[in-house]
């Protein structure tokens, strides 16, 4: 258990929760996509409550880009409850509206989304 002045010692800390998003764009639009993602999309969602961090990855050479998303974003939240609140937040609503205006229906594809919870550690 963690101690914080607000909670004392009697309550366990919420476990981190991650949301992983696989994205693909047209190869000729990769520069536009990366500039937009870093400069527009992330600033819209970063202020969301409970979002601890976002880590981005690009598919490594040697992997089949037809079989896997070209980009992967890992969003880490303080808890599953914060992730659930994030989905209904004004930040996500604004980012979805902006994404639709910028990319339409064909320019950017969210291939999949999946969430993972942290396994308890043996102590």
Buried (B, 14 or more C-beta within 10 A) or exposed (E): EEEEEEEEEEEEEBBBBBBBBBBBBEEEEEEBBBEBBEEEBBEBBEEBEBBEEBEBEEBEEEEEEEEBBBBBBBBBBBBBEBBBBBEEBEBBEEBEEBBEEBBEEEBBBEEEEEEEEEEEEEE
